[in-house]
Amino acid sequence: MTTPRINVSARLLDLTRNLSSITELETYLHALLSAAKELTGSASASLLEYDETAKEFFFNSMLWFQGDQVRSARVPVQGSVAGWVFLYGKPVVIDDVATDKRHYKKIDELAGFTTKSILGVPVIVGERTIAVLEVFNKLEPYTNEDIWIAETISALIAASLQTNSLEKNIQATQDEARELEQMKNEFIAIASHELRTPLGLILGHATFLKELLNEADYQEQVDTIIRNATKLKEIIENLTSVDNYESGSALLKSRKVSVERIIEDVAISFSDMAKKKNIALRTETQPSQELLVDIDGGKIAIVLSNLVKNALTFTNEKGQVVIRGEQHPEYVKVTVQDNGIGIPTSDLNRIFDRFYQVESHLTRKHGGMGLGLSVAKVMVEMHGGRIWAESKEGEGSLFSFLLPVRKTQPLPQTPFKT
């Protein structure tokens, strides 16, 4: 008896809709096999998946009650209906398997099942057959409509298998990324720890030698050692700061601090660097306002120092850098503005990532490891604050961060994700 087409279409449509919400592949495949069995009027159905390593088929899913007896069985490519469909990539109908050598009888013996007729169709992903859908023992001969139904269901099987494979690949990639991230963090922690002692000795002895030496030539050599050792110390401290934040071991020592004082101190500390590059460095704060907020002053000083150093580094001679502080009812806002080379729009959302560099030619010219901004970001976020950047390439950049007066107070939206 032929199933009415309207019922077939409705059933297939329902199965197609369910494809996007698969939670368990095995359950969905079982539903597809049940539909193939019922819509073709067959007694049973099975899905044989090809094993690339073993070069044979295994039962991915089946409807037989004796499934446990055949689940571990294997079906060869040669001498089986599944093998023929696999090799030729097209459907096959056998109305009487007793007269056809392609039927693999061993599965019947294991399952206690007698196959009389069979319809097999390939399950194709791209242009490659990966499995075979088979339905068995229809009371009437299989029709072209049955082939169409089986091929439609095989397409749904292919989609579900491919989706499952992609999800596994994504999960494996995520697991690998987490493992690599953990290895990277462990390496940073170990390297930072092991470098601190010898670097401290180098700085200590170099400073001692500088005090003993009188000749200018030797002084210059020692200054070079101290300058580069200090740079290494700064890199190690930046690495440690980010690692401590991400591992949850970073601590805040908060107290009422004047941000206005931090701004002035940082400006003074970078005045020599600004003078050497002939850059005008100035501060702008509101009169009679100290911009008081509960923060770890040392960490916010590092944040501002990294932003100012970044601005001076990427601003050409005769340029200008302005540090501003503003008091708002619920937060303090600090900005560092320059008229330097600017940042491409495509890089704005990544400049706070650890080790991220804006274009290799800039890296070669200006140096650095891409740690300063990432350190600034994590330290601002430790305070419940927010940091972002605005820039136009060739015109300059504006870096801003907000520090909440009360930790529970939501901050205003910023123009860029951080």
Residue pairs with C-beta under 8 A, 6 or more apart in sequence:
1 41
1 140
2 41
2 143
2 145
3 38
3 39
3 40
3 41
5 145
7 39
8 39
8 145
8 149
11 35
11 38
11 39
12 35
12 39
12 149
12 152
12 153
12 156
15 31
15 32
15 35
15 153
15 156
16 156
18 28
18 31
19 28
19 156
19 159
19 160
19 163
22 28
22 160
22 163
22 164
25 160
25 161
25 164
26 61
28 160
29 47
29 60
29 61
29 157
29 160
30 61
30 63
32 153
32 156
32 157
32 160
33 45
33 46
33 47
33 61
33 62
33 63
33 133
34 45
34 63
35 153
36 42
36 45
36 133
36 135
36 149
36 150
36 153
37 43
37 44
37 45
37 63
37 135
39 149
39 153
40 119
40 135
40 138
40 142
40 146
40 149
40 150
41 138
41 139
41 140
41 146
42 119
42 135
42 136
42 137
42 138
43 136
43 137
43 138
44 62
44 63
44 64
44 113
44 135
44 136
44 137
45 62
45 63
45 133
45 134
45 135
45 136
46 59
46 61
46 62
46 63
46 64
46 133
46 134
46 136
47 59
47 60
47 61
47 62
47 123
47 131
47 132
47 133
47 134
47 157
48 57
48 58
48 59
48 60
48 75
48 82
48 131
48 132
48 134
49 57
49 58
49 59
49 60
49 130
49 131
49 161
50 56
50 57
50 86
50 129
50 130
50 131
50 132
51 57
51 58
51 74
54 74
55 77
56 74
56 75
56 76
56 77
57 74
57 75
57 76
57 77
57 80
57 82
57 83
57 86
57 131
57 132
58 73
58 74
58 75
59 67
59 70
59 71
59 73
59 75
60 131
62 70
62 71
64 70
64 111
64 113
66 110
66 111
66 112
66 113
67 111
69 110
69 111
69 112
70 107
70 110
70 111
73 106
73 107
73 110
75 82
75 83
75 104
75 107
76 83
76 104
77 83
77 86
77 87
79 101
79 102
79 104
80 102
80 103
80 104
81 92
81 94
81 97
81 100
81 102
81 103
81 104
81 118
81 120
81 132
81 134
82 104
82 120
82 132
82 134
83 102
84 92
84 102
84 120
85 91
85 92
85 120
85 121
85 122
85 129
85 132
86 122
86 129
86 132
89 122
89 124
89 129
90 122
91 119
91 120
91 121
91 122
91 147
91 150
91 151
92 102
92 118
92 119
92 120
93 117
93 118
93 119
93 141
93 142
93 147
94 100
94 102
94 103
94 117
94 118
94 119
95 117
95 141
95 142
96 116
96 117
97 103
97 115
97 116
97 117
97 118
98 116
103 115
103 118
107 113
108 114
108 115
113 136
115 136
115 137
116 136
116 137
117 136
117 137
117 138
117 141
117 142
118 134
118 135
118 136
118 137
119 134
119 135
119 136
119 138
119 142
119 146
119 147
119 150
120 132
120 133
120 134
121 132
121 133
121 147
121 150
121 151
121 154
122 129
122 131
122 132
122 133
122 154
123 129
123 130
123 131
123 132
123 133
123 154
123 157
123 158
123 161
124 130
124 154
124 155
124 158
125 158
125 161
125 162
130 158
130 161
131 157
131 158
131 161
133 150
133 153
133 154
133 157
135 146
135 150
138 146
185 243
185 246
185 247
188 239
188 240
188 243
189 240
189 243
189 247
191 239
192 236
192 239
192 240
192 243
195 232
195 236
196 236
199 229
199 232
199 233
199 236
202 225
202 229
203 226
203 229
203 230
203 233
206 222
206 225
206 226
206 229
207 226
209 222
210 219
210 222
210 223
210 226
213 219
213 222
235 369
235 371
238 369
238 371
238 372
238 374
238 375
239 371
241 250
241 302
241 375
241 378
241 379
242 354
242 371
242 374
242 375
242 378
244 250
245 378
245 379
245 381
245 382
246 378
250 378
250 382
252 295
252 296
252 299
252 382
252 383
253 296
253 298
254 294
254 295
254 296
254 383
255 294
255 295
255 297
256 292
256 293
256 294
257 292
257 293
257 294
257 295
257 297
257 300
258 290
258 291
258 292
259 290
259 291
259 292
259 293
259 295
259 300
259 325
259 332
259 334
259 403
260 285
260 289
260 290
260 291
260 325
261 290
262 297
262 300
262 301
262 304
263 283
263 285
263 291
263 304
263 323
263 325
263 334
264 283
265 301
266 301
266 304
266 305
266 308
266 323
267 281
267 282
267 283
267 308
267 323
269 305
270 281
270 305
270 308
270 309
270 312
271 281
273 309
273 312
274 280
274 281
274 312
274 321
277 312
277 315
277 316
277 317
277 319
278 317
278 318
279 312
279 315
279 317
279 318
279 319
279 320
279 321
280 319
280 320
280 321
281 308
281 312
281 320
281 321
281 323
282 320
282 321
282 322
282 323
283 322
283 323
283 324
283 325
284 322
284 323
284 324
284 325
285 291
285 324
285 325
286 325
286 326
286 327
289 327
291 325
291 326
291 327
291 332
293 332
293 403
293 404
293 405
294 405
295 383
295 403
296 382
296 383
299 379
299 382
299 383
300 379
300 380
300 383
300 403
302 375
302 376
302 379
303 375
303 376
303 379
303 380
303 387
303 401
304 323
304 334
304 336
306 372
306 373
306 375
306 376
307 336
307 372
307 373
307 376
307 399
307 401
308 321
308 323
308 336
309 372
310 336
310 372
310 373
310 399
311 321
311 336
311 337
311 338
311 340
311 397
311 399
312 321
312 338
313 366
313 368
314 338
314 340
314 341
314 362
314 366
314 397
315 321
315 338
315 339
315 340
315 341
315 396
316 340
316 341
319 338
319 339
319 340
320 338
320 339
321 336
321 337
321 338
322 335
322 336
322 337
322 338
323 334
323 335
323 336
324 333
324 334
324 335
324 336
324 337
325 332
325 333
325 334
326 332
326 333
326 334
326 335
329 405
330 404
330 405
330 406
330 409
330 411
331 385
331 402
331 403
331 404
331 405
331 409
331 411
331 412
332 402
332 403
332 405
333 400
333 401
333 402
334 400
334 401
334 403
335 398
335 399
335 400
336 398
336 399
336 400
337 396
337 397
337 398
337 399
338 396
338 397
339 395
339 396
340 396
340 397
341 362
341 393
341 394
341 396
342 391
342 392
342 393
342 394
342 395
342 396
342 397
343 351
343 358
343 389
343 391
343 393
343 397
344 358
344 359
344 393
345 391
345 393
347 356
347 358
347 359
348 389
348 390
348 391
348 416
349 416
349 417
350 356
351 358
351 373
351 389
352 373
352 374
352 376
352 377
352 387
352 389
352 418
353 370
353 374
354 370
354 371
354 374
355 369
355 370
355 371
355 374
356 370
356 374
357 363
357 368
357 370
363 370
376 387
376 401
377 387
377 418
380 386
380 387
380 401
380 402
380 403
381 387
383 403
383 404
384 404
384 407
385 401
385 402
385 403
385 404
385 411
386 401
386 402
386 411
386 414
386 418
387 399
387 400
387 401
387 402
387 418
388 399
388 400
388 401
388 414
388 415
388 416
388 417
388 418
389 397
389 398
389 399
389 400
389 416
390 397
390 398
390 400
390 415
390 416
391 397
391 398
400 414
402 411
402 412
402 414
404 411
